Amino acid sequence: MSYLDAARLLPVGALVPIVREFAFEVALCGAIESDGIVARQLGASVHGRRIVDVVRIEPGRQFDERAAITPDRLPAAAVEADVGPGRARYWKDAFDCHPDRAERAVELATERGFFERERRGGRTYVRQTARYPDWFDRIVAIENKPDLGRPGDLEAQLRTDVSLAVADEVVLATASHVTGAHLNRIPEAVGVWQFDPENGEREIVRAASQLPTDEPGVELIESHPGRTDVRIVTADEKARLRRRIAERAYGKGWRTYDLPACEQCEPDADGQPYCAWKDRPVRASDECGSDCAGFEDSDPPEIDRERLRDERTCWERDPEGTQRRQADLDRFG
């Protein structure tokens, strides 16, 4: 029995779609991670609260330069600060944000090898160890809806993604058979994938259209009977959001779940939390514990998330770093 079939036999309730969507989501992430940087559950709005299920960042021409800096996320405030790799600047003059946020950004950027600090006359000066590269090309936002019989707010979510156009492509991924009626209910620009989490096979039912990411967008904030509240998002705001999404994805990845503290949990080759008793991946926070009839108390199994990500993607777990490179250049300054 497949885990999708097993999920259908569970008692009807809120847990069923949650469980199925999680298992579907992690299977999809494992299937597409070789194509770029993949992450789950990322904020993708300027004024609203839109969370995208899966984001895939496709590498650009300067990807290797980004990978050389750090395996972690670079703080947005540090990337956007008026700091370069040349002459060091007094840190308070380089940031256009709250001093507390700026100070935290300096700390993180220094810890992660993007900034170097020096003291002059009791003041802290900072500079980049490497110029921030143009490292990503395209962003693909994927909304997971394994069962199209439970659409929820799917249409509104996809309309928001298309009108904002912060991603180059928006895709709906499903395990359901896709009919013409389904296609007619979602924006024409949205691509549709039919994905089988059992074998990882993916069929492109409809190709996604390229969205105008370099133009202003419209963000749907809230809907009321007879009225929809929207906000205009400028092209510059979208560019900043795209960079922040890419950095969050680079630092986060998709294996961010907890593993169940149960003897029945046997992570598969992708690191998915596979339950031998339920015969499917499980989300520990929602369905594991003493209430489960198959529960056997144990320490959570261990997986080397960073090793898996390093082996299967273009992300680097242990880059050389750029601080040493900058120090070597200084000798000739």
Secondary structure, 3 states (H helix, E strand, C coil): CCHHHHHHCCCCCCHHHHHHHHHHHHHHHHHHHHHCEEEEEEECCCCCCCEEEEEEEEECCCHHHHHCCCCCCCCHHHHHCCCCCCCCEEHHHHCCCCHHHHHHHHHHHHHCCCEEEEEECCEEEEEECCCCCCCEEEEEEEEECCCCCCCCCHHHHHHHHHHHCCCCEEEEEECCCCCHHHHHCCCCCCEEEEEECCCCEEEEEECCCCCCCCCCEEEEEEEECCEEEEEEECHHHHHHHHHHHHHHHHHHCCCCCCCCCECCECCCCCCCCEECCCCEECCHHHHCCCCCCCCCECCCCCCCHHHHHHHHCCCCCCCCCCHHHHHHHHCCC
